[in-house]
Amino acid sequence: MTEKIFDYMSHYGYEKVLLFQNEDVGLRAVLAIHSTVLGPAAGGCRFWTYDSDLDAMEDAMRLARGMTYKYAAAGVNLGGGKVVVIGDPKRQDREMLFRALGRFINNLRGEYLTGEDVGTTLQDMDYMRMETPYVITLSKASGGAGPIGGATAFGVLQAMKACAQETWGSANLQGRKIVVQGLGAVGYPMVEYLVQENATVTIADIDAHKVEQVKQAFGVNVLDVREIFSADADIYCPCALGGVVNDETLPQFRVKIICGSANNQLRAERHGDELTRRGILYAPDYIANAGGTVFDTDRLWGGVNAERGMSKVSKIFERMLQVIEISKTQNIPTYLAADHLAEERIARARAIKRIGGYNQGAPLTI
C-alpha cells in the first residue's frame, strides 16, 4: 500500500477504514471494512506492535479483504472486516482497553462483528462483550464456541490432504516430511494432528519455551528458525505471521506444497505466480485457514453445535480440490483460482441485492 490510500481502497473495493483512539486507556486502533455484500463484516481483533501507523492500517486492510474472500469461498454469509489494536500484546491491564474498543464497535450497530486473533484472548472478547453484543468469538461460559485454534488446524489438515492427493495421488500424509512454523493456538494442535497422521514433523518458533514444550509433548524434530525456508521437506506449514513467501524466501524453498494457517502468506501476488512457476502447490491461506471462523460463526445461525461446525470445516478438503481444478482448467495460479471462486459468489450476492433492496438473510444470534 502506498500513500495513495483512497486509490488503494478503490482498486481493491474497500468500503471504509476507521481510526479509533482513547488516550485515557491508551487505545489506538484501525478498523477496515472491506465488504458487506454477503452480510455484516466480520473478522478478528489483532493486538500487535507495528513499526508505524501506516503499517497497522495496511495490515488491517489486507486482513479485512482476506476475510471477505474467506467467507465467500467458504459459503458463509458474512463480509470481511478486521480491527488491529496498536500496542504491546503482552500488556496486562487490558480490561478498559478492550471495553473502550467494544464501545467503538457498538457504535457501528452490527456492521462489524469481531473475534479473537493474534495477540488477543477469549478474556479480551469477554471484556468487549461487556460493551457490545457484536462479538463472535466467546468462551463457552459466555455462550460462544470457545477456543477455535483446533478447528483452524483441522481445516488446514483438510487442505493439506487435498494438496497431497493432487501432488502424490494420495491424501495420506504418513511419512511425509512437514515443517510447522509457529506453535501458537493453531500451530500446537496442527502438530498434534500431523503426528496422529504419522507424518515426520519438524517444528520451529522464535519462542524457545514453546519449542521445548511441543518437542517434549510429541517427540518431533526441531529446526532453527533461520533454516525454515531451506528445509529438506515435502510440505511447509506456516502458522505464524504473514508475508513468509517473498523475494528472499522463494529461492530457498525445496518443498512441493505450502499449506498453513498464517494470513497473507504471499508478500505480493507475483510471489504466487512464482510458486506456480517453480512447481510448488500453494494452498491459498483463506481457503486453508477458514476452519476456525467457519466453526466459530456457525453458532450465528442456530447456536453452538460442535459436531455440525466441524462437519462444515471438513468440507475444506473438497473446496481445496475445487480450487486446484479451477487452477488447472483455467491455467492460473491457485491464489487466483481461489479469488475467482470467492468473487463469483460475491457477484451473485450483489445481483440478488438489486432485487427488492438489501437483506442480510436469516437473523443472527449474537
LUMNU-948181 format. One record per residue (C-alpha): residue number from 1; residue in one letter; x, y, z; chain. Coordinates in Angstrom, 3 decimals. Example, Ala and Ser with C-alpha at 12.3 -4.5 7.8 and 13.67 -1.06 7.14 Angstrom:
n 1 res A east 12.300 north -4.500 up 7.800 chain A .
n 2 res S east 13.670 north -1.060 up 7.140 chain A .
//
This chain:
n 1 res M east 0.000 north 0.000 up 0.000 chain A .
n 2 res T east 1.314 north 3.452 up -0.913 chain A .
n 3 res E east 0.448 north 6.877 up 0.475 chain A .
n 4 res K east -2.474 north 6.984 up -2.011 chain A .
n 5 res I east -4.865 north 5.266 up 0.374 chain A .
n 6 res F east -8.074 north 6.142 up -1.470 chain A .
n 7 res D east -6.663 north 4.772 up -4.738 chain A .
n 8 res Y east -5.763 north 1.565 up -2.887 chain A .
n 9 res M east -9.265 north 1.360 up -1.409 chain A .
n 10 res S east -10.853 north 1.914 up -4.801 chain A .
n 11 res H east -8.661 north -0.647 up -6.535 chain A .
n 12 res Y east -9.485 north -3.407 up -4.047 chain A .
n 13 res G east -13.090 north -2.410 up -3.329 chain A .
n 14 res Y east -12.925 north -1.314 up 0.317 chain A .
n 15 res E east -15.954 north 0.308 up 1.899 chain A .
n 16 res K east -14.369 north 2.160 up 4.820 chain A .
n 17 res V east -11.412 north 2.481 up 7.174 chain A .
n 18 res L east -11.952 north 3.858 up 10.675 chain A .
n 19 res L east -9.451 north 5.073 up 13.274 chain A .
n 20 res F east -10.269 north 4.751 up 16.972 chain A .
n 21 res Q east -8.350 north 6.328 up 19.853 chain A .
n 22 res N east -8.930 north 6.807 up 23.557 chain A .
n 23 res E east -5.971 north 8.450 up 25.291 chain A .
n 24 res D east -7.313 north 7.705 up 28.773 chain A .
n 25 res V east -6.775 north 3.951 up 28.323 chain A .
n 26 res G east -4.061 north 4.044 up 25.658 chain A .
n 27 res L east -6.246 north 2.743 up 22.813 chain A .
n 28 res R east -5.177 north 3.241 up 19.220 chain A .
n 29 res A east -6.886 north 1.022 up 16.689 chain A .
n 30 res V east -7.644 north 0.728 up 12.977 chain A .
n 31 res L east -10.794 north -0.949 up 11.686 chain A .
n 32 res A east -11.056 north -1.836 up 8.000 chain A .
n 33 res I east -14.346 north -2.923 up 6.470 chain A .
n 34 res H east -13.790 north -4.405 up 3.048 chain A .
n 35 res S east -17.254 north -5.641 up 2.087 chain A .
n 36 res T east -20.763 north -6.091 up 3.437 chain A .
n 37 res V east -22.213 north -7.589 up 0.252 chain A .
n 38 res L east -22.751 north -11.041 up 1.746 chain A .
n 39 res G east -23.637 north -9.772 up 5.226 chain A .
n 40 res P east -22.152 north -7.771 up 8.090 chain A .
n 41 res A east -18.369 north -7.558 up 8.018 chain A .
n 42 res A east -16.669 north -9.981 up 10.392 chain A .
n 43 res G east -13.085 north -10.607 up 11.355 chain A .
n 44 res G east -10.827 north -10.869 up 14.363 chain A .
n 45 res C east -9.231 north -8.266 up 16.594 chain A .
n 46 res R east -5.438 north -8.294 up 16.364 chain A .
n 47 res F east -3.204 north -6.773 up 19.082 chain A .
n 48 res W east 0.284 north -6.107 up 17.793 chain A .
n 49 res T east 3.286 north -3.774 up 17.864 chain A .
n 50 res Y east 3.630 north -2.027 up 14.495 chain A .
n 51 res D east 6.539 north -0.004 up 13.181 chain A .
n 52 res S east 4.180 north 2.745 up 12.034 chain A .
n 53 res D east 0.513 north 3.690 up 11.924 chain A .
n 54 res L east 0.564 north 3.109 up 8.174 chain A .
n 55 res D east 1.821 north -0.443 up 8.729 chain A .
n 56 res A east -1.094 north -1.045 up 11.090 chain A .
n 57 res M east -3.543 north 0.323 up 8.530 chain A .
n 58 res E east -2.086 north -1.850 up 5.778 chain A .
n 59 res D east -2.313 north -4.944 up 7.971 chain A .
n 60 res A east -5.939 north -4.231 up 8.884 chain A .
n 61 res M east -6.871 north -3.647 up 5.242 chain A .
n 62 res R east -5.143 north -6.723 up 3.841 chain A .
n 63 res L east -6.630 north -8.906 up 6.578 chain A .
n 64 res A east -10.123 north -7.469 up 6.036 chain A .
n 65 res R east -10.015 north -8.236 up 2.317 chain A .
n 66 res G east -8.828 north -11.733 up 3.128 chain A .
n 67 res M east -11.834 north -12.219 up 5.411 chain A .
n 68 res T east -14.232 north -11.207 up 2.618 chain A .
n 69 res Y east -12.740 north -13.839 up 0.343 chain A .
n 70 res K east -12.520 north -16.408 up 3.134 chain A .
n 71 res Y east -16.230 north -16.180 up 3.949 chain A .
n 72 res A east -17.259 north -16.023 up 0.311 chain A .
n 73 res A east -15.251 north -19.096 up -0.674 chain A .
n 74 res A east -16.459 north -20.982 up 2.408 chain A .
n 75 res G east -20.119 north -20.261 up 1.654 chain A .
n 76 res V east -20.641 north -18.180 up 4.821 chain A .
n 77 res N east -22.995 north -15.201 up 4.594 chain A .
n 78 res L east -20.664 north -12.626 up 6.102 chain A .
n 79 res G east -18.473 north -9.877 up 4.708 chain A .
n 80 res G east -14.897 north -9.052 up 5.598 chain A .
n 81 res G east -13.504 north -6.745 up 8.248 chain A .
n 82 res K east -10.599 north -6.552 up 10.669 chain A .
n 83 res V east -9.552 north -4.410 up 13.598 chain A .
n 84 res V east -5.958 north -4.061 up 14.762 chain A .
n 85 res V east -5.001 north -2.572 up 18.119 chain A .
n 86 res I east -1.585 north -0.915 up 18.147 chain A .
n 87 res G east 0.424 north -1.800 up 21.235 chain A .
n 88 res D east 2.235 north -4.455 up 23.201 chain A .
n 89 res P east 0.247 north -7.719 up 23.110 chain A .
n 90 res K east 1.889 north -8.677 up 26.424 chain A .
n 91 res R east 0.219 north -5.727 up 28.144 chain A .
n 92 res Q east -1.521 north -6.869 up 31.332 chain A .
n 93 res D east -4.043 north -4.089 up 32.085 chain A .
n 94 res R east -6.429 north -4.998 up 29.277 chain A .
n 95 res E east -9.977 north -4.658 up 30.589 chain A .
n 96 res M east -10.577 north -0.948 up 29.988 chain A .
n 97 res L east -8.627 north -1.026 up 26.726 chain A .
n 98 res F east -10.910 north -3.636 up 25.203 chain A .
n 99 res R east -14.049 north -2.270 up 26.791 chain A .
n 100 res A east -13.252 north 1.055 up 25.122 chain A .
n 101 res L east -12.794 north -0.739 up 21.802 chain A .
n 102 res G east -16.086 north -2.548 up 22.402 chain A .
n 103 res R east -17.846 north 0.799 up 22.738 chain A .
n 104 res F east -16.467 north 1.983 up 19.409 chain A .
n 105 res I east -17.565 north -1.248 up 17.728 chain A .
n 106 res N east -21.003 north -0.983 up 19.307 chain A .
n 107 res N east -21.493 north 2.407 up 17.644 chain A .
n 108 res L east -21.413 north 0.611 up 14.269 chain A .
n 109 res R east -24.660 north -1.192 up 15.227 chain A .
n 110 res G east -23.756 north -4.581 up 13.841 chain A .
n 111 res E east -21.979 north -3.506 up 10.671 chain A .
n 112 res Y east -18.847 north -5.198 up 12.042 chain A .
n 113 res L east -18.574 north -8.340 up 14.190 chain A .
n 114 res T east -15.282 north -9.020 up 15.938 chain A .
n 115 res G east -13.465 north -12.011 up 17.399 chain A .
n 116 res E east -10.174 north -13.391 up 18.693 chain A .
n 117 res D east -6.978 north -13.057 up 16.651 chain A .
n 118 res V east -3.212 north -12.816 up 17.058 chain A .
n 119 res G east -2.364 north -11.137 up 20.363 chain A .
n 120 res T east -5.887 north -11.289 up 21.810 chain A .
n 121 res T east -7.636 north -13.794 up 24.045 chain A .
n 122 res L east -11.105 north -15.029 up 24.889 chain A .
n 123 res Q east -10.873 north -12.885 up 28.037 chain A .
n 124 res D east -10.385 north -9.812 up 25.827 chain A .
n 125 res M east -13.502 north -10.815 up 23.898 chain A .
n 126 res D east -15.443 north -11.096 up 27.147 chain A .
n 127 res Y east -14.297 north -7.576 up 28.048 chain A .
n 128 res M east -15.616 north -6.244 up 24.730 chain A .
n 129 res R east -18.824 north -8.206 up 25.227 chain A .
n 130 res M east -19.463 north -6.043 up 28.323 chain A .
n 131 res E east -19.934 north -3.078 up 25.969 chain A .
n 132 res T east -21.296 north -4.612 up 22.764 chain A .
n 133 res P east -23.192 north -7.704 up 21.610 chain A .
n 134 res Y east -21.257 north -7.719 up 18.324 chain A .
n 135 res V east -18.592 north -10.219 up 19.395 chain A .
n 136 res I east -18.459 north -13.640 up 17.730 chain A .
n 137 res T east -15.611 north -15.429 up 19.455 chain A .
n 138 res L east -16.585 north -16.051 up 23.079 chain A .
n 139 res S east -15.764 north -18.507 up 25.817 chain A .
n 140 res K east -18.199 north -21.380 up 26.314 chain A .
n 141 res A east -19.200 north -19.822 up 29.639 chain A .
n 142 res S east -20.294 north -16.696 up 27.745 chain A .
n 143 res G east -22.296 north -18.639 up 25.165 chain A .
n 144 res G east -19.648 north -18.995 up 22.474 chain A .
n 145 res A east -17.866 north -21.937 up 20.891 chain A .
n 146 res G east -14.728 north -21.470 up 22.989 chain A .
n 147 res P east -11.176 north -21.785 up 21.588 chain A .
n 148 res I east -11.123 north -22.181 up 17.798 chain A .
n 149 res G east -7.442 north -22.912 up 17.126 chain A .
n 150 res G east -8.112 north -26.631 up 16.894 chain A .
n 151 res A east -10.820 north -26.104 up 14.283 chain A .
n 152 res T east -8.467 north -23.919 up 12.251 chain A .
n 153 res A east -5.786 north -26.617 up 12.413 chain A .
n 154 res F east -8.289 north -29.291 up 11.361 chain A .
n 155 res G east -9.201 north -27.186 up 8.336 chain A .
n 156 res V east -5.538 north -26.742 up 7.384 chain A .
n 157 res L east -5.159 north -30.520 up 7.634 chain A .
n 158 res Q east -8.025 north -30.982 up 5.149 chain A .
n 159 res A east -6.446 north -28.549 up 2.688 chain A .
n 160 res M east -3.078 north -30.240 up 3.120 chain A .
n 161 res K east -4.560 north -33.652 up 2.376 chain A .
n 162 res A east -6.200 north -32.287 up -0.762 chain A .
n 163 res C east -2.844 north -30.871 up -1.896 chain A .
n 164 res A east -1.162 north -34.198 up -1.141 chain A .
n 165 res Q east -3.743 north -36.013 up -3.220 chain A .
n 166 res E east -3.059 north -33.704 up -6.146 chain A .
n 167 res T east 0.727 north -33.914 up -5.762 chain A .
n 168 res W east 1.290 north -37.574 up -4.941 chain A .
n 169 res G east -2.028 north -39.224 up -5.837 chain A .
n 170 res S east -2.919 north -39.931 up -2.197 chain A .
n 171 res A east -4.227 north -37.828 up 0.677 chain A .
n 172 res N east -2.251 north -39.978 up 3.115 chain A .
n 173 res L east 0.358 north -37.904 up 4.976 chain A .
n 174 res Q east 2.131 north -40.854 up 6.576 chain A .
n 175 res G east 5.888 north -40.425 up 6.270 chain A .
n 176 res R east 5.632 north -37.000 up 4.645 chain A .
n 177 res K east 8.237 north -34.556 up 5.940 chain A .
n 178 res I east 6.383 north -31.484 up 7.187 chain A .
n 179 res V east 7.829 north -28.312 up 8.724 chain A .
n 180 res V east 5.469 north -26.380 up 11.014 chain A .
n 181 res Q east 6.438 north -22.769 up 11.683 chain A .
n 182 res G east 4.722 north -21.184 up 14.690 chain A .
n 183 res L east 3.446 north -23.103 up 17.709 chain A .
n 184 res G east 0.632 north -20.929 up 18.975 chain A .
n 185 res A east -3.106 north -21.515 up 19.156 chain A .
n 186 res V east -3.120 north -23.160 up 15.710 chain A .
n 187 res G east 0.419 north -24.463 up 15.387 chain A .
n 188 res Y east 0.246 north -26.616 up 18.509 chain A .
n 189 res P east -2.893 north -28.570 up 17.503 chain A .
n 190 res M east -1.541 north -28.680 up 13.935 chain A .
n 191 res V east 1.490 north -30.602 up 15.173 chain A .
n 192 res E east -0.779 north -32.918 up 17.134 chain A .
n 193 res Y east -2.898 north -33.677 up 14.062 chain A .
n 194 res L east 0.168 north -34.334 up 11.908 chain A .
n 195 res V east 1.696 north -36.668 up 14.486 chain A .
n 196 res Q east -1.582 north -38.589 up 14.528 chain A .
n 197 res E east -1.266 north -38.841 up 10.740 chain A .
n 198 res N east 2.197 north -40.411 up 11.232 chain A .
n 199 res A east 3.899 north -37.610 up 9.359 chain A .
n 200 res T east 7.555 north -36.769 up 10.064 chain A .
n 201 res V east 7.159 north -33.407 up 11.768 chain A .
n 202 res T east 9.768 north -30.704 up 12.307 chain A .
n 203 res I east 8.945 north -27.567 up 14.289 chain A .
n 204 res A east 10.298 north -24.024 up 14.519 chain A .
n 205 res D east 9.342 north -20.998 up 16.592 chain A .
n 206 res I east 11.042 north -17.865 up 17.898 chain A .
n 207 res D east 9.820 north -18.830 up 21.384 chain A .
n 208 res A east 12.267 north -21.423 up 22.763 chain A .
n 209 res H east 9.885 north -22.360 up 25.573 chain A .
n 210 res K east 7.136 north -23.278 up 23.106 chain A .
n 211 res V east 9.577 north -25.312 up 21.052 chain A .
n 212 res E east 10.696 north -27.321 up 24.063 chain A .
n 213 res Q east 7.104 north -27.824 up 25.205 chain A .
n 214 res V east 5.980 north -29.206 up 21.844 chain A .
n 215 res K east 9.118 north -31.292 up 21.451 chain A .
n 216 res Q east 8.521 north -32.957 up 24.813 chain A .
n 217 res A east 4.810 north -33.462 up 24.129 chain A .
n 218 res F east 5.116 north -35.057 up 20.684 chain A .
n 219 res G east 8.726 north -36.139 up 20.180 chain A .
n 220 res V east 9.120 north -34.104 up 16.984 chain A .
n 221 res N east 12.260 north -32.709 up 15.362 chain A .
n 222 res V east 13.394 north -29.121 up 15.937 chain A .
n 223 res L east 14.738 north -26.675 up 13.360 chain A .
n 224 res D east 16.347 north -23.279 up 13.855 chain A .
n 225 res V east 14.032 north -20.525 up 12.632 chain A .
n 226 res R east 16.776 north -19.334 up 10.272 chain A .
n 227 res E east 16.656 north -22.666 up 8.430 chain A .
n 228 res I east 12.894 north -22.947 up 7.939 chain A .
n 229 res F east 12.661 north -21.943 up 4.313 chain A .
n 230 res S east 15.531 north -24.079 up 3.044 chain A .
n 231 res A east 14.490 north -27.199 up 4.959 chain A .
n 232 res D east 14.580 north -30.536 up 3.148 chain A .
n 233 res A east 10.854 north -31.277 up 3.447 chain A .
n 234 res D east 7.758 north -32.158 up 1.461 chain A .
n 235 res I east 5.416 north -29.582 up 2.973 chain A .
n 236 res Y east 5.933 north -26.185 up 4.585 chain A .
n 237 res C east 3.169 north -25.268 up 7.047 chain A .
n 238 res P east 3.370 north -21.595 up 8.120 chain A .
n 239 res C east 1.284 north -20.946 up 11.241 chain A .
n 240 res A east 2.814 north -17.658 up 12.385 chain A .
n 241 res L east 2.551 north -14.203 up 10.797 chain A .
n 242 res G east 2.181 north -13.444 up 7.095 chain A .
n 243 res G east 4.499 north -12.358 up 4.290 chain A .
n 244 res V east 6.574 north -15.551 up 4.505 chain A .
n 245 res V east 6.572 north -16.104 up 0.728 chain A .
n 246 res N east 8.675 north -13.250 up -0.587 chain A .
n 247 res D east 11.696 north -12.368 up -2.723 chain A .
n 248 res E east 14.119 north -13.608 up -0.067 chain A .
n 249 res T east 12.447 north -16.912 up 0.785 chain A .
n 250 res L east 11.279 north -18.049 up -2.641 chain A .
n 251 res P east 14.684 north -19.196 up -3.931 chain A .
n 252 res Q east 15.195 north -21.232 up -0.751 chain A .
n 253 res F east 12.074 north -23.423 up -0.857 chain A .
n 254 res R east 12.654 north -27.134 up -1.520 chain A .
n 255 res V east 9.125 north -28.260 up -0.670 chain A .
n 256 res K east 6.361 north -29.375 up -3.029 chain A .
n 257 res I east 3.460 north -27.895 up -1.030 chain A .
n 258 res I east 2.915 north -24.752 up 1.053 chain A .
n 259 res C east -0.169 north -25.048 up 3.242 chain A .
n 260 res G east -0.646 north -23.348 up 6.589 chain A .
n 261 res S east -2.821 north -21.127 up 8.743 chain A .
n 262 res A east -0.951 north -17.802 up 8.534 chain A .
n 263 res N east -2.826 north -14.950 up 6.877 chain A .
n 264 res N east -1.429 north -13.149 up 3.827 chain A .
n 265 res Q east 1.379 north -15.639 up 3.248 chain A .
n 266 res L east 2.181 north -14.115 up -0.149 chain A .
n 267 res R east 4.020 north -10.835 up 0.372 chain A .
n 268 res A east 2.756 north -9.834 up -3.087 chain A .
n 269 res E east 0.576 north -11.554 up -5.674 chain A .
n 270 res R east 3.546 north -12.042 up -8.002 chain A .
n 271 res H east 5.020 north -14.399 up -5.418 chain A .
n 272 res G east 2.065 north -16.710 up -6.016 chain A .
n 273 res D east 2.901 north -16.666 up -9.724 chain A .
n 274 res E east 6.491 north -17.592 up -8.929 chain A .
n 275 res L east 5.426 north -20.530 up -6.733 chain A .
n 276 res T east 3.475 north -21.912 up -9.685 chain A .
n 277 res R east 6.453 north -21.422 up -11.979 chain A .
n 278 res R east 8.633 north -23.341 up -9.545 chain A .
n 279 res G east 6.153 north -26.223 up -9.329 chain A .
n 280 res I east 5.156 north -25.611 up -5.703 chain A .
n 281 res L east 1.472 north -26.158 up -4.961 chain A .
n 282 res Y east 0.176 north -23.318 up -2.787 chain A .
n 283 res A east -2.966 north -23.696 up -0.670 chain A .
n 284 res P east -4.382 north -20.145 up -0.594 chain A .
n 285 res D east -4.355 north -19.042 up 3.019 chain A .
n 286 res Y east -8.010 north -18.052 up 3.271 chain A .
n 287 res I east -9.048 north -21.429 up 1.884 chain A .
n 288 res A east -6.806 north -23.438 up 4.229 chain A .
n 289 res N east -7.310 north -21.406 up 7.394 chain A .
n 290 res A east -11.080 north -20.932 up 7.204 chain A .
n 291 res G east -11.827 north -23.721 up 9.668 chain A .
n 292 res G east -11.747 north -21.635 up 12.823 chain A .
n 293 res T east -14.056 north -18.923 up 11.585 chain A .
n 294 res V east -16.396 north -21.448 up 9.900 chain A .
n 295 res F east -16.656 north -23.298 up 13.214 chain A .
n 296 res D east -16.951 north -20.106 up 15.257 chain A .
n 297 res T east -19.581 north -18.338 up 13.143 chain A .
n 298 res D east -21.715 north -21.450 up 12.739 chain A .
n 299 res R east -23.468 north -20.578 up 16.011 chain A .
n 300 res L east -24.843 north -17.364 up 14.470 chain A .
n 301 res W east -27.365 north -19.453 up 12.554 chain A .
n 302 res G east -28.624 north -21.851 up 15.216 chain A .
n 303 res G east -26.454 north -21.792 up 18.333 chain A .
n 304 res V east -23.339 north -23.746 up 19.247 chain A .
n 305 res N east -23.227 north -27.268 up 17.799 chain A .
n 306 res A east -19.678 north -28.620 up 17.688 chain A .
n 307 res E east -20.492 north -31.629 up 15.522 chain A .
n 308 res R east -22.258 north -29.522 up 12.905 chain A .
n 309 res G east -19.495 north -26.928 up 12.973 chain A .
n 310 res M east -16.674 north -29.427 up 12.467 chain A .
n 311 res S east -18.641 north -31.112 up 9.692 chain A .
n 312 res K east -18.606 north -27.802 up 7.859 chain A .
n 313 res V east -14.867 north -27.444 up 8.474 chain A .
n 314 res S east -14.218 north -30.859 up 6.906 chain A .
n 315 res K east -15.549 north -29.516 up 3.590 chain A .
n 316 res I east -12.324 north -27.552 up 3.177 chain A .
n 317 res F east -10.914 north -30.726 up 1.605 chain A .
n 318 res E east -13.438 north -30.530 up -1.237 chain A .
n 319 res R east -13.050 north -26.772 up -1.541 chain A .
n 320 res M east -9.290 north -27.043 up -1.945 chain A .
n 321 res L east -9.747 north -29.665 up -4.650 chain A .
n 322 res Q east -12.171 north -27.294 up -6.361 chain A .
n 323 res V east -9.559 north -24.508 up -6.281 chain A .
n 324 res I east -6.963 north -26.861 up -7.747 chain A .
n 325 res E east -9.351 north -27.859 up -10.531 chain A .
n 326 res I east -10.074 north -24.216 up -11.404 chain A .
n 327 res S east -6.337 north -23.567 up -11.417 chain A .
n 328 res K east -5.699 north -26.393 up -13.868 chain A .
n 329 res T east -8.712 north -25.719 up -16.092 chain A .
n 330 res Q east -8.015 north -22.004 up -16.427 chain A .
n 331 res N east -4.220 north -22.371 up -16.301 chain A .
n 332 res I east -3.875 north -19.847 up -13.471 chain A .
n 333 res P east -2.114 north -19.929 up -10.080 chain A .
n 334 res T east -4.119 north -21.304 up -7.163 chain A .
n 335 res Y east -4.302 north -17.936 up -5.417 chain A .
n 336 res L east -6.127 north -16.540 up -8.456 chain A .
n 337 res A east -8.321 north -19.625 up -8.683 chain A .
n 338 res A east -9.403 north -19.090 up -5.068 chain A .
n 339 res D east -10.124 north -15.421 up -5.817 chain A .
n 340 res H east -12.293 north -16.427 up -8.772 chain A .
n 341 res L east -14.246 north -18.843 up -6.575 chain A .
n 342 res A east -14.895 north -16.141 up -3.978 chain A .
n 343 res E east -15.593 north -13.339 up -6.443 chain A .
n 344 res E east -18.152 north -15.423 up -8.301 chain A .
n 345 res R east -20.191 north -15.885 up -5.125 chain A .
n 346 res I east -19.894 north -12.207 up -4.204 chain A .
n 347 res A east -21.084 north -11.217 up -7.678 chain A .
n 348 res R east -24.120 north -13.493 up -7.390 chain A .
n 349 res A east -24.982 north -11.987 up -3.992 chain A .
n 350 res R east -24.579 north -8.459 up -5.330 chain A .
n 351 res A east -27.042 north -9.267 up -8.117 chain A .
n 352 res I east -29.615 north -10.514 up -5.585 chain A .
n 353 res K east -29.337 north -7.258 up -3.635 chain A .
n 354 res R east -30.699 north -5.378 up -6.626 chain A .
n 355 res I east -33.974 north -7.246 up -6.212 chain A .
n 356 res G east -36.200 north -5.723 up -3.544 chain A .
n 357 res G east -33.468 north -3.886 up -1.634 chain A .
n 358 res Y east -30.951 north -5.004 up 0.948 chain A .
n 359 res N east -31.450 north -8.141 up 3.013 chain A .
n 360 res Q east -28.747 north -9.681 up 5.182 chain A .
n 361 res G east -30.521 north -13.008 up 5.317 chain A .
n 362 res A east -31.516 north -15.009 up 8.372 chain A .
n 363 res P east -31.302 north -13.159 up 11.712 chain A .
n 364 res L east -28.014 north -13.617 up 13.522 chain A .
n 365 res T east -27.907 north -14.949 up 17.069 chain A .
n 366 res I east -25.238 north -12.750 up 18.621 chain A .
//
